Amino acid sequence: MYTEELVLLYISWLIVIIGLLLNGFILISNLINWLKRRTLQTIDVLITGLGLVRIVVLSVNMQQISILIFNWSLFQMDNAEFIGIVTMCMNFCSLWWGSVLCVFYCVKITTYNNRLFMRLKMNISKLVPWLLLISLVISFLSSLPFVYSHVGNDTVCGNGTMEINVVNLFLIIFAGSIIPFMIFCVAIYLIILSLLRHTRNMSSRDSGFSDAQRDIHLSVIRNMISFLLFFALHFVTYVMFSIFINVEISTFNLICLICMCAYPSLHSICLIDSNRELKNSFLIVLSCTWLRNWKH
């Protein structure tokens, strides 16, 4: 393996470690809060779930990077299907739970004079655990077709690796991603529409839309659009990496791998920044770490 390829692998490894630390921080912080209060707000449950899923995704990515660094076979016959199903299931679950988070924001901060919407607004907190469970089941079922993505009946190539049918793999990724992605886009559209509608009515006295509400809308929109961009980048690079998985590892493959690893890390930064309690805790941890290093 060339030097530049090793450098890219170590960069992706570093990104994975940062992502694991960030998502581990989210998980531990919310766990401590739950132990103190014996309860968590719905938004904290959603963020904790995303953090847990992304820890699994990043752990699988860490294994794949280690495989590439030490020249192990990426898809060994005894664990190829298991790794593929787990990776796809967690990626789909990450998207589904991100969509649930976006829907939760949409229902909580927007106001539409619709009976169904108002009923959903009143019961969304009770529905979130069921939505998360249903999303996990759908993600698992969507990942099962991976076992049929092999080329023909011969699942092993001459070099001992599993050969993947890239067309089948693309269809599996697309089918498992399109529905939550569409839900996500609709929720963002409703949030933006609500903001524009209320902004036009701000001049009227009975608009009921304060500057604070507008700031909340804008903050949520920024977070959701960043999530949308991160996921689009992740989806494209995930597909490209999967397409070239049967060929020899190249610089392009490794750049795709870096982008795949960066998605859960970058969005975790946005989640921490958008949550006041997590942000304050994170700043405290950073300041304590800096002071400790400075004293030494």
N, C-alpha and C positions, 0 to 999 in steps of 0.2 A: 504494500500500500504506500502511495506517495505521501510526502511530508504534508502537502496542503490538505490532503484528505484526512490525515490524522488530526491536523489543526481544527478542521471543521467538526470532526467527531468530538474533540475535547470541548469545543465551543458549545455544541449541542448538549454535551454532558453537564457543563456548567449551567446552562439555561434550565435543564431538568432539575438540578440541585436547587437553584433559586426558586423554581416553581414548587418543589416539594416543601421548601422552608416556608414560603408564603401560604400555601394551602394548609400546611401543618399548623401555622400560626392561627389561621382562621378557625381550624378545628379545635385547637387547644383553648383559644380564647372563649369560644362559645361554650365549650365543655365546662370551663371554669365558671362562666356566668350561670350555666344551668345548675351546677353544684351549689352555687351561692343562693340562687333564687328558686330552684326547683321548677323552673319554667323558662321557656324561651319564646320570644315573639315569633310570629309566622315567618317574617322576613329572615330572622336569624336561622330558623330551621332550614329555609331554602338555601341560604348561603352556606350553611354547614354541610348540607347534602351535596352541593356543588363541589365544595372543598374535598369531601371524602371521595367522590367519584374521580376528581382530577388527580388525587394522590394515586389512585389505582392506575389511571391512564399514564401518568408520569413514571410510575414504577415499571410498567410494561415498556415504555420508551427507554428507560434506563437499561433494562435487560437487552433490548434490541441494539442499543449503542454499544454495550459491552460485548455483545455477540460480534458486531462489526469490528470493534477494536482488536479483539483476540482471535479474529478469523474463524469463529465458530459458524456452523451452518445456521442460517437465519430461520429456516423452517425444517427442523428435524422431524422425522417421521413420527416419533413418539409423543411430541407435544405441539405439533404445528396447528392442528385443528383447535386445540384448547386455547393457545395463545391468540389465534385469529379471532375466535368467538369472543373471548374476554375483551380484546382490544376494541372490536367493533361494538360490542354491547356497551362498554363504558363510554365510547365516543358518542354513540346514539343517545345514551342516557344523559350525558353532559349537555347535548343539544336540547333534549326534551325538557330537562330540569331548568335549563336557561330560558326556554320558552315559557315554562310555568312561572318563573320569576318575572318575566316581562308581562305576562297576563296579570299576575298579582299586582304589579305596579300600575298597569292600565286600569284595572278595576278599582283600585284604592284611590287613585288621584284624579281620575276623570269623572265627569258628571254627564250622564246621558239620561234624558227623560224617557226611559224605556222600562217597562215593568220587569222583563226578564233580566235586564242589566241591573236594576235596583235589587232584585232578589239575589242575584249573584254577588253583588257588593256586600250584602248582609251576611252571606254564608261562605265567602271565599276562604276565610281562615279555617273553617271546618273542612272544606273541600281539598285544601292543599295536600294533607297527608295521603288522601286517596289518589289525587292526581300524580303524586310522586310514585306511589306504588304501581299504579296502572302504567305510568311511563316506563318504569323499570321492566315490567313484564313485556311491554311492547318492544322495548329495546332488545331484550333477550331473544324474543321470537324473530325480530328483524335480523339478528346476527346469525341465527341458525343456518340460513342458506349458504354460509361460508363453506360448509362441508362439501357443497356441490360446485365450488369454484375451481376445483382441480381440473387439469387437462386430462380428459378421458378417464379411464380406469387406472391408469398408471400414475400414481401420485408421487413418484420419486424420479428425479432426473439422474443423469449419470454421475453428477457430483454429490449425490446424496441429499439434495434439497428438493422440496416440493415445488412443482411448477404450477403456477397460478394462471387461470384463464382470466385475462385482464378485463375482457368484456363483461363476463359474469360478475367479476369483482366490482366493476364500475356500477353495474345495475343494482347490486346489493347496497352499495354505499349511497347511491342516489335514492333508491326506494326507501331506505331507512332514514334519510335526512330530509326529504322534501316536505313531509307533512309538518313536523315541528318547525321547520324553517318558515313555511307559509304562515303558521300560527304566530310565530315570532314577528314576521313582517306586518301582519294584520294588527297585532297589538301595538307596534310602533306607530303604524298609520293612525290608529285611533287616538293615541296619546298626542301626536302632532296635530291632528284635526281638532282635538279638544283645546289645545293651546291656542291655535289660530282663531278658533271660534270665540274663546273668551277674551283674547287679546283685542279683537274687534269690538267687543262689548265693554271693554274696560272704561270707556268714557261715560257709560251710563251708570247711574247711582246704584241700581239694583243688580248690577252684574254679579256681585258677590265673589269677584275674582281678585284677590289681593296680590301685591307684589311678591309676598312670600310664596303664594301658590304658584305664581308664574316661575319663580326661581326653582321650586320643586320640579315643575314640569320640565324646565330646561335642563336641570341636573339629570333627571331620569332619561330624557331624550339623548343627552350626551353619552350616558352610560350604555344605553341600548344600541345606539349607532356604533359606538366603539366595539361592543360585543358583536354586532352584525359584521363589521369590517374584519374583526379578528377571526370570526368563524368562517367567513368567505375565503380568507387567506388560508385558513386551516383546511377547509374542504378542498380547495384547488390543489394545494400541495400534498394532501393526503391521497387524492386521486392520482396525481402525477407520480408520487412515490410508489403507489401500488401498481401503476402501469409498468414502471421500470424495475419492478421487484425481481423479475426473472433474469434481468441482464446484470452485467458486472457493475459493482458499485462505482459511481462516478461522482465528480464534484457537484453536478446538478442534483443527483439523488440526495447528497448530504445537505445541500442548501434547502431542499424540500423538507428534509428531516428536521433541520433547525427551525423552520417555520412551523412545522407540526408541533414541536416542543414549546415554541414561544407562545402559542395561543393560550393554553391554560395558565401560563405564568402572567402574561400581560393582562388578561381579563381579571385575574385574581387581584392585581394591583388596583384595577378600577373598582372592584367590589370593596376593597379595604378603604379606598379613598372616598367612596360614596356613603360609607357607614361611619357615622360620627364616633361611635363607641370603639369600633375596630381601629379607626384611624388614630384616635387618642392613645389606645393601648399600643399600637405599632410605634408611634412616636416615642412613647415612654421606653419601650424595649430598645429602640435605636439609640436613644440618649443614654440609657444605662450601659449599653454595649460600648458606646463611644467613650464614656467616662472611664469604664473599666480598662479599655485598651490604652487610654491616655495616661492613666495612673501607672500602668506597667511600662 
